[in-house]
Amino acid sequence: MLHDDTNEHGGSPLAIRQVEVNAIASGMSTHSHNTKAMHKHILNNYDIEIPDNAQVPENESLLLVAQGIIDAYDSYENKNAYVLMIVEAKSINFSDQYGLELMVTKTRPDIKIIRRVFSSLATGAKLGPNKELLLDGNKEIALIYFRYGYDPCNYDFPCSWDLRLLLERSRAIKCPSINFHLSGVKKFQQVLNSREQLERFLEPVEAEQLSGLFCKIWSIEANTSAGNEGFQVGLKGSQSGLVLKPQREGGGHNIFADDISPFLKRIENSEERSQYILMEYINSPKEKNCLLLSDDDPTTDPSKVEFLDEIISELGIFGSILANGNEILSNKHAGYLVRSKKFGVHEGGVASGFAGLGSLILVDDEHESYNNSIYYH
């Protein structure tokens, strides 16, 4: 996201800030691709002016994410094995999942994909003599693709954690494996916020460049000096400039502004402190744009609708990484995602109806912000 670091001395320098890394069930590659196609159609067929030097980049997120699945499948030794997509019983985002499934099978008709509800695998999955993952008796699985299993509430049925362990112990390639899954938690992000840790993996110049993208972030763990210092920042700091985030995926669990201090006081003497990270709140610049959401009434007279909202946007980069232990076999970008929501709305989920998807338009930095585009949900 862009961060507007306005201060009392004037000026509003903009800087890119990393929000997070989502390492499991990263959705919207299908819808992002389709959104770009829709915007391309609108630009080509309607009288919409854009600056002469503006560029609307292609977004091949659907094809590239599908290719990541294909690359993983091809690295498995049994070419007759299946891809297992783990899903929830009733998904509101099934069209995004099916779009990806269809792209994989369109590109590679020899790849067979099985969709299964997570809980059903408790009785349908087992390990073979060489730890191959077998489904329905003899269907060997090459790749397990998690579109579910990212939230603790997903493990609410008997033997759920035993099932996750069985999947992890299997020879099947996991998307993600447990180590990549855990790389997305906020604690990992907080540790990597240290230059010392970054320089374990990067050259000093690269570490300096990357650290400039990070928000300020504090541990609030008990019984550590750094954690107690961060806890006091949360109690006494500028509440509007902070956000408290849990170590979990799925959205909808963050604590903002005036709610932070009372919450911290409640958990001050609890082990629950280790489940949260305190972060600098990203003050994103506002722009006027058209945001179409699912709660908009289609029967409303268009002449009476205020189409332009104040919105803020977030850019996400899809990627695929394939590794065998410490050996990285491939590491590729896979298109992008633009997610926008109304200013003042804390939640940012597209599937939950708080945000819409958009497309990029690249304009030379000598031009002012360009707002003539449409976001939709």
Contacts in CASP RR format, 6 or more apart in sequence:
PFRMAT RR
TARGET T0000
AUTHOR 0000-0000-0000
METHOD contacts of the structure
MODEL  1
MLHDDTNEHGGSPLAIRQVEVNAIASGMSTHSHNTKAMHKHILNNYDIEI
PDNAQVPENESLLLVAQGIIDAYDSYENKNAYVLMIVEAKSINFSDQYGL
ELMVTKTRPDIKIIRRVFSSLATGAKLGPNKELLLDGNKEIALIYFRYGY
DPCNYDFPCSWDLRLLLERSRAIKCPSINFHLSGVKKFQQVLNSREQLER
FLEPVEAEQLSGLFCKIWSIEANTSAGNEGFQVGLKGSQSGLVLKPQREG
GGHNIFADDISPFLKRIENSEERSQYILMEYINSPKEKNCLLLSDDDPTT
DPSKVEFLDEIISELGIFGSILANGNEILSNKHAGYLVRSKKFGVHEGGV
ASGFAGLGSLILVDDEHESYNNSIYYH
1 16 0 8 1.000
1 17 0 8 1.000
1 19 0 8 1.000
1 282 0 8 1.000
1 284 0 8 1.000
1 312 0 8 1.000
1 313 0 8 1.000
1 314 0 8 1.000
1 315 0 8 1.000
2 14 0 8 1.000
2 15 0 8 1.000
2 16 0 8 1.000
2 17 0 8 1.000
2 284 0 8 1.000
2 285 0 8 1.000
3 14 0 8 1.000
3 15 0 8 1.000
3 16 0 8 1.000
3 17 0 8 1.000
3 215 0 8 1.000
3 282 0 8 1.000
3 283 0 8 1.000
3 284 0 8 1.000
4 12 0 8 1.000
4 14 0 8 1.000
4 283 0 8 1.000
4 284 0 8 1.000
4 285 0 8 1.000
5 12 0 8 1.000
5 13 0 8 1.000
5 14 0 8 1.000
5 15 0 8 1.000
5 283 0 8 1.000
6 12 0 8 1.000
6 283 0 8 1.000
12 285 0 8 1.000
14 285 0 8 1.000
15 212 0 8 1.000
15 213 0 8 1.000
16 213 0 8 1.000
17 213 0 8 1.000
17 214 0 8 1.000
17 215 0 8 1.000
17 282 0 8 1.000
18 189 0 8 1.000
18 213 0 8 1.000
18 214 0 8 1.000
18 215 0 8 1.000
19 215 0 8 1.000
19 282 0 8 1.000
19 314 0 8 1.000
20 184 0 8 1.000
20 186 0 8 1.000
20 189 0 8 1.000
21 183 0 8 1.000
21 184 0 8 1.000
21 189 0 8 1.000
22 184 0 8 1.000
22 249 0 8 1.000
23 176 0 8 1.000
23 180 0 8 1.000
23 181 0 8 1.000
23 182 0 8 1.000
23 183 0 8 1.000
23 184 0 8 1.000
24 146 0 8 1.000
24 149 0 8 1.000
24 150 0 8 1.000
24 176 0 8 1.000
24 180 0 8 1.000
24 181 0 8 1.000
24 184 0 8 1.000
24 249 0 8 1.000
25 146 0 8 1.000
25 147 0 8 1.000
25 148 0 8 1.000
25 149 0 8 1.000
25 150 0 8 1.000
25 249 0 8 1.000
26 318 0 8 1.000
27 93 0 8 1.000
27 96 0 8 1.000
27 147 0 8 1.000
28 61 0 8 1.000
28 96 0 8 1.000
28 337 0 8 1.000
28 339 0 8 1.000
28 350 0 8 1.000
28 357 0 8 1.000
29 61 0 8 1.000
29 62 0 8 1.000
29 64 0 8 1.000
29 65 0 8 1.000
29 66 0 8 1.000
29 96 0 8 1.000
29 100 0 8 1.000
29 318 0 8 1.000
29 334 0 8 1.000
29 335 0 8 1.000
29 337 0 8 1.000
30 61 0 8 1.000
30 62 0 8 1.000
30 95 0 8 1.000
30 96 0 8 1.000
30 97 0 8 1.000
30 98 0 8 1.000
30 99 0 8 1.000
30 100 0 8 1.000
30 103 0 8 1.000
31 95 0 8 1.000
31 96 0 8 1.000
31 350 0 8 1.000
31 357 0 8 1.000
32 59 0 8 1.000
32 61 0 8 1.000
32 62 0 8 1.000
32 318 0 8 1.000
32 335 0 8 1.000
32 336 0 8 1.000
32 337 0 8 1.000
32 338 0 8 1.000
32 357 0 8 1.000
32 358 0 8 1.000
33 59 0 8 1.000
33 60 0 8 1.000
33 61 0 8 1.000
33 62 0 8 1.000
33 63 0 8 1.000
34 62 0 8 1.000
35 59 0 8 1.000
35 338 0 8 1.000
35 357 0 8 1.000
35 358 0 8 1.000
35 359 0 8 1.000
35 376 0 8 1.000
36 56 0 8 1.000
36 58 0 8 1.000
36 59 0 8 1.000
36 358 0 8 1.000
36 359 0 8 1.000
38 376 0 8 1.000
39 56 0 8 1.000
39 358 0 8 1.000
39 359 0 8 1.000
39 373 0 8 1.000
39 374 0 8 1.000
40 56 0 8 1.000
42 48 0 8 1.000
42 374 0 8 1.000
43 50 0 8 1.000
43 56 0 8 1.000
48 372 0 8 1.000
49 372 0 8 1.000
50 56 0 8 1.000
50 361 0 8 1.000
50 370 0 8 1.000
50 372 0 8 1.000
51 363 0 8 1.000
51 364 0 8 1.000
51 367 0 8 1.000
51 370 0 8 1.000
53 363 0 8 1.000
53 364 0 8 1.000
53 367 0 8 1.000
54 361 0 8 1.000
54 362 0 8 1.000
54 363 0 8 1.000
54 364 0 8 1.000
54 370 0 8 1.000
55 361 0 8 1.000
55 362 0 8 1.000
56 359 0 8 1.000
56 360 0 8 1.000
56 361 0 8 1.000
56 362 0 8 1.000
57 336 0 8 1.000
57 360 0 8 1.000
57 362 0 8 1.000
59 335 0 8 1.000
59 336 0 8 1.000
59 359 0 8 1.000
59 360 0 8 1.000
60 334 0 8 1.000
60 335 0 8 1.000
61 318 0 8 1.000
61 334 0 8 1.000
61 335 0 8 1.000
61 336 0 8 1.000
61 337 0 8 1.000
62 99 0 8 1.000
62 100 0 8 1.000
62 103 0 8 1.000
63 103 0 8 1.000
63 107 0 8 1.000
64 318 0 8 1.000
64 319 0 8 1.000
64 320 0 8 1.000
64 332 0 8 1.000
64 333 0 8 1.000
64 334 0 8 1.000
64 335 0 8 1.000
65 100 0 8 1.000
65 318 0 8 1.000
65 319 0 8 1.000
65 320 0 8 1.000
65 334 0 8 1.000
65 335 0 8 1.000
66 100 0 8 1.000
66 103 0 8 1.000
66 104 0 8 1.000
66 107 0 8 1.000
67 107 0 8 1.000
67 320 0 8 1.000
67 332 0 8 1.000
67 334 0 8 1.000
68 320 0 8 1.000
68 322 0 8 1.000
68 330 0 8 1.000
68 332 0 8 1.000
68 334 0 8 1.000
69 83 0 8 1.000
69 100 0 8 1.000
69 104 0 8 1.000
69 143 0 8 1.000
69 145 0 8 1.000
69 175 0 8 1.000
69 320 0 8 1.000
70 104 0 8 1.000
70 107 0 8 1.000
70 108 0 8 1.000
70 111 0 8 1.000
71 320 0 8 1.000
71 322 0 8 1.000
71 330 0 8 1.000
72 142 0 8 1.000
72 143 0 8 1.000
72 173 0 8 1.000
72 175 0 8 1.000
72 320 0 8 1.000
72 322 0 8 1.000
73 81 0 8 1.000
73 83 0 8 1.000
73 108 0 8 1.000
73 111 0 8 1.000
73 142 0 8 1.000
73 143 0 8 1.000
73 173 0 8 1.000
75 173 0 8 1.000
75 322 0 8 1.000
75 324 0 8 1.000
75 329 0 8 1.000
76 142 0 8 1.000
76 143 0 8 1.000
76 172 0 8 1.000
76 173 0 8 1.000
78 132 0 8 1.000
78 140 0 8 1.000
78 142 0 8 1.000
79 110 0 8 1.000
80 140 0 8 1.000
81 139 0 8 1.000
81 140 0 8 1.000
81 141 0 8 1.000
81 142 0 8 1.000
82 112 0 8 1.000
82 113 0 8 1.000
82 114 0 8 1.000
82 135 0 8 1.000
82 139 0 8 1.000
82 140 0 8 1.000
82 141 0 8 1.000
82 142 0 8 1.000
83 104 0 8 1.000
83 111 0 8 1.000
83 112 0 8 1.000
83 113 0 8 1.000
83 114 0 8 1.000
83 141 0 8 1.000
83 142 0 8 1.000
83 143 0 8 1.000
83 145 0 8 1.000
84 113 0 8 1.000
84 114 0 8 1.000
84 116 0 8 1.000
84 133 0 8 1.000
84 135 0 8 1.000
84 141 0 8 1.000
84 143 0 8 1.000
84 144 0 8 1.000
84 145 0 8 1.000
84 172 0 8 1.000
85 97 0 8 1.000
85 101 0 8 1.000
85 113 0 8 1.000
85 114 0 8 1.000
85 115 0 8 1.000
85 116 0 8 1.000
85 145 0 8 1.000
85 147 0 8 1.000
86 116 0 8 1.000
86 117 0 8 1.000
86 118 0 8 1.000
86 121 0 8 1.000
86 144 0 8 1.000
86 145 0 8 1.000
86 146 0 8 1.000
86 147 0 8 1.000
86 148 0 8 1.000
86 149 0 8 1.000
87 94 0 8 1.000
87 97 0 8 1.000
87 115 0 8 1.000
87 116 0 8 1.000
87 117 0 8 1.000
87 118 0 8 1.000
87 147 0 8 1.000
87 148 0 8 1.000
88 117 0 8 1.000
88 118 0 8 1.000
88 147 0 8 1.000
88 148 0 8 1.000
88 154 0 8 1.000
89 117 0 8 1.000
89 119 0 8 1.000
91 97 0 8 1.000
91 147 0 8 1.000
92 351 0 8 1.000
93 351 0 8 1.000
97 115 0 8 1.000
97 147 0 8 1.000
101 113 0 8 1.000
101 115 0 8 1.000
104 111 0 8 1.000
104 113 0 8 1.000
105 111 0 8 1.000
105 112 0 8 1.000
105 113 0 8 1.000
114 135 0 8 1.000
114 139 0 8 1.000
114 141 0 8 1.000
116 135 0 8 1.000
117 148 0 8 1.000
118 148 0 8 1.000
118 149 0 8 1.000
118 154 0 8 1.000
118 160 0 8 1.000
118 163 0 8 1.000
119 157 0 8 1.000
119 160 0 8 1.000
121 135 0 8 1.000
121 163 0 8 1.000
121 167 0 8 1.000
122 157 0 8 1.000
122 158 0 8 1.000
122 159 0 8 1.000
122 160 0 8 1.000
122 163 0 8 1.000
124 135 0 8 1.000
124 136 0 8 1.000
124 137 0 8 1.000
125 133 0 8 1.000
125 134 0 8 1.000
125 135 0 8 1.000
125 163 0 8 1.000
125 166 0 8 1.000
125 167 0 8 1.000
126 133 0 8 1.000
126 134 0 8 1.000
126 137 0 8 1.000
126 166 0 8 1.000
127 133 0 8 1.000
127 134 0 8 1.000
127 166 0 8 1.000
127 169 0 8 1.000
127 170 0 8 1.000
128 134 0 8 1.000
130 171 0 8 1.000
131 169 0 8 1.000
131 170 0 8 1.000
131 171 0 8 1.000
132 140 0 8 1.000
132 141 0 8 1.000
132 170 0 8 1.000
132 171 0 8 1.000
132 172 0 8 1.000
133 140 0 8 1.000
133 141 0 8 1.000
133 144 0 8 1.000
133 167 0 8 1.000
133 170 0 8 1.000
133 171 0 8 1.000
133 172 0 8 1.000
134 140 0 8 1.000
134 141 0 8 1.000
135 141 0 8 1.000
141 170 0 8 1.000
141 172 0 8 1.000
142 172 0 8 1.000
142 173 0 8 1.000
143 172 0 8 1.000
143 173 0 8 1.000
143 174 0 8 1.000
143 175 0 8 1.000
144 167 0 8 1.000
144 170 0 8 1.000
144 172 0 8 1.000
144 173 0 8 1.000
144 174 0 8 1.000
144 175 0 8 1.000
145 175 0 8 1.000
146 174 0 8 1.000
146 175 0 8 1.000
146 176 0 8 1.000
146 181 0 8 1.000
148 154 0 8 1.000
149 155 0 8 1.000
149 164 0 8 1.000
150 181 0 8 1.000
150 248 0 8 1.000
150 249 0 8 1.000
150 250 0 8 1.000
151 248 0 8 1.000
151 249 0 8 1.000
151 250 0 8 1.000
152 248 0 8 1.000
154 160 0 8 1.000
155 161 0 8 1.000
155 164 0 8 1.000
164 178 0 8 1.000
167 174 0 8 1.000
168 174 0 8 1.000
168 177 0 8 1.000
168 178 0 8 1.000
173 322 0 8 1.000
174 180 0 8 1.000
180 321 0 8 1.000
182 188 0 8 1.000
184 249 0 8 1.000
185 247 0 8 1.000
185 248 0 8 1.000
186 217 0 8 1.000
186 245 0 8 1.000
186 246 0 8 1.000
186 247 0 8 1.000
186 276 0 8 1.000
186 277 0 8 1.000
186 279 0 8 1.000
187 219 0 8 1.000
187 247 0 8 1.000
187 277 0 8 1.000
189 217 0 8 1.000
189 277 0 8 1.000
190 217 0 8 1.000
190 218 0 8 1.000
190 219 0 8 1.000
190 277 0 8 1.000
191 197 0 8 1.000
192 198 0 8 1.000
192 214 0 8 1.000
193 211 0 8 1.000
193 214 0 8 1.000
193 217 0 8 1.000
195 207 0 8 1.000
195 208 0 8 1.000
195 211 0 8 1.000
198 207 0 8 1.000
198 210 0 8 1.000
198 211 0 8 1.000
199 207 0 8 1.000
202 210 0 8 1.000
215 279 0 8 1.000
215 280 0 8 1.000
215 282 0 8 1.000
216 279 0 8 1.000
216 280 0 8 1.000
217 277 0 8 1.000
217 278 0 8 1.000
217 279 0 8 1.000
217 280 0 8 1.000
218 226 0 8 1.000
218 227 0 8 1.000
218 229 0 8 1.000
218 230 0 8 1.000
218 233 0 8 1.000
218 234 0 8 1.000
218 277 0 8 1.000
218 278 0 8 1.000
218 279 0 8 1.000
219 226 0 8 1.000
219 227 0 8 1.000
219 230 0 8 1.000
219 277 0 8 1.000
219 278 0 8 1.000
220 227 0 8 1.000
220 230 0 8 1.000
220 231 0 8 1.000
220 234 0 8 1.000
220 244 0 8 1.000
220 264 0 8 1.000
220 273 0 8 1.000
220 276 0 8 1.000
220 277 0 8 1.000
220 278 0 8 1.000
221 227 0 8 1.000
221 273 0 8 1.000
221 274 0 8 1.000
222 228 0 8 1.000
222 231 0 8 1.000
222 269 0 8 1.000
222 271 0 8 1.000
222 273 0 8 1.000
222 274 0 8 1.000
227 273 0 8 1.000
230 278 0 8 1.000
231 264 0 8 1.000
231 268 0 8 1.000
231 273 0 8 1.000
231 278 0 8 1.000
233 242 0 8 1.000
233 278 0 8 1.000
234 242 0 8 1.000
234 244 0 8 1.000
234 260 0 8 1.000
234 261 0 8 1.000
234 264 0 8 1.000
234 278 0 8 1.000
235 261 0 8 1.000
235 264 0 8 1.000
235 265 0 8 1.000
239 257 0 8 1.000
239 258 0 8 1.000
239 260 0 8 1.000
239 261 0 8 1.000
240 257 0 8 1.000
240 281 0 8 1.000
241 257 0 8 1.000
241 280 0 8 1.000
241 281 0 8 1.000
241 283 0 8 1.000
242 257 0 8 1.000
242 260 0 8 1.000
242 278 0 8 1.000
242 279 0 8 1.000
242 280 0 8 1.000
242 281 0 8 1.000
243 254 0 8 1.000
243 255 0 8 1.000
243 256 0 8 1.000
243 260 0 8 1.000
243 278 0 8 1.000
243 279 0 8 1.000
243 280 0 8 1.000
243 281 0 8 1.000
244 254 0 8 1.000
244 255 0 8 1.000
244 256 0 8 1.000
244 260 0 8 1.000
244 263 0 8 1.000
244 264 0 8 1.000
244 276 0 8 1.000
244 277 0 8 1.000
244 278 0 8 1.000
244 279 0 8 1.000
245 253 0 8 1.000
245 254 0 8 1.000
245 255 0 8 1.000
245 276 0 8 1.000
245 277 0 8 1.000
245 278 0 8 1.000
245 279 0 8 1.000
246 253 0 8 1.000
246 254 0 8 1.000
246 275 0 8 1.000
246 276 0 8 1.000
246 277 0 8 1.000
247 275 0 8 1.000
247 276 0 8 1.000
247 277 0 8 1.000
251 347 0 8 1.000
251 348 0 8 1.000
251 349 0 8 1.000
252 347 0 8 1.000
254 346 0 8 1.000
255 263 0 8 1.000
255 276 0 8 1.000
256 281 0 8 1.000
256 346 0 8 1.000
260 278 0 8 1.000
267 273 0 8 1.000
267 276 0 8 1.000
284 312 0 8 1.000
284 313 0 8 1.000
284 314 0 8 1.000
285 312 0 8 1.000
285 369 0 8 1.000
286 310 0 8 1.000
286 311 0 8 1.000
286 312 0 8 1.000
286 343 0 8 1.000
287 310 0 8 1.000
287 311 0 8 1.000
287 312 0 8 1.000
287 313 0 8 1.000
287 369 0 8 1.000
287 371 0 8 1.000
288 308 0 8 1.000
288 309 0 8 1.000
288 310 0 8 1.000
288 311 0 8 1.000
288 371 0 8 1.000
289 308 0 8 1.000
289 309 0 8 1.000
289 311 0 8 1.000
289 340 0 8 1.000
289 371 0 8 1.000
289 373 0 8 1.000
289 374 0 8 1.000
289 375 0 8 1.000
290 307 0 8 1.000
290 308 0 8 1.000
290 309 0 8 1.000
290 373 0 8 1.000
290 374 0 8 1.000
290 375 0 8 1.000
291 309 0 8 1.000
291 311 0 8 1.000
291 340 0 8 1.000
291 341 0 8 1.000
291 342 0 8 1.000
291 356 0 8 1.000
291 375 0 8 1.000
291 376 0 8 1.000
291 377 0 8 1.000
292 356 0 8 1.000
292 374 0 8 1.000
292 375 0 8 1.000
292 376 0 8 1.000
292 377 0 8 1.000
293 353 0 8 1.000
293 356 0 8 1.000
293 377 0 8 1.000
294 353 0 8 1.000
294 377 0 8 1.000
295 353 0 8 1.000
309 342 0 8 1.000
309 343 0 8 1.000
310 342 0 8 1.000
310 343 0 8 1.000
311 340 0 8 1.000
311 341 0 8 1.000
311 342 0 8 1.000
311 343 0 8 1.000
311 375 0 8 1.000
312 340 0 8 1.000
312 341 0 8 1.000
312 343 0 8 1.000
313 338 0 8 1.000
313 339 0 8 1.000
313 340 0 8 1.000
313 358 0 8 1.000
314 338 0 8 1.000
314 339 0 8 1.000
314 340 0 8 1.000
315 336 0 8 1.000
315 337 0 8 1.000
315 338 0 8 1.000
315 360 0 8 1.000
316 336 0 8 1.000
316 337 0 8 1.000
316 338 0 8 1.000
316 339 0 8 1.000
317 333 0 8 1.000
317 334 0 8 1.000
317 335 0 8 1.000
317 336 0 8 1.000
317 337 0 8 1.000
318 333 0 8 1.000
318 334 0 8 1.000
318 335 0 8 1.000
318 336 0 8 1.000
318 337 0 8 1.000
319 332 0 8 1.000
319 333 0 8 1.000
319 334 0 8 1.000
319 335 0 8 1.000
320 330 0 8 1.000
320 331 0 8 1.000
320 332 0 8 1.000
320 334 0 8 1.000
321 328 0 8 1.000
321 330 0 8 1.000
321 331 0 8 1.000
321 332 0 8 1.000
322 328 0 8 1.000
322 329 0 8 1.000
322 330 0 8 1.000
322 331 0 8 1.000
323 329 0 8 1.000
336 360 0 8 1.000
337 357 0 8 1.000
338 357 0 8 1.000
338 358 0 8 1.000
338 359 0 8 1.000
338 360 0 8 1.000
338 375 0 8 1.000
339 348 0 8 1.000
339 349 0 8 1.000
339 350 0 8 1.000
339 355 0 8 1.000
339 356 0 8 1.000
339 357 0 8 1.000
339 358 0 8 1.000
340 355 0 8 1.000
340 356 0 8 1.000
340 357 0 8 1.000
340 358 0 8 1.000
340 375 0 8 1.000
341 347 0 8 1.000
341 348 0 8 1.000
341 349 0 8 1.000
341 354 0 8 1.000
341 355 0 8 1.000
341 356 0 8 1.000
345 354 0 8 1.000
345 355 0 8 1.000
347 354 0 8 1.000
347 355 0 8 1.000
348 354 0 8 1.000
348 355 0 8 1.000
349 355 0 8 1.000
350 356 0 8 1.000
350 357 0 8 1.000
350 377 0 8 1.000
353 377 0 8 1.000
355 377 0 8 1.000
356 375 0 8 1.000
356 376 0 8 1.000
356 377 0 8 1.000
357 375 0 8 1.000
357 376 0 8 1.000
357 377 0 8 1.000
358 373 0 8 1.000
358 374 0 8 1.000
358 375 0 8 1.000
358 376 0 8 1.000
359 373 0 8 1.000
361 370 0 8 1.000
361 373 0 8 1.000
363 370 0 8 1.000
END
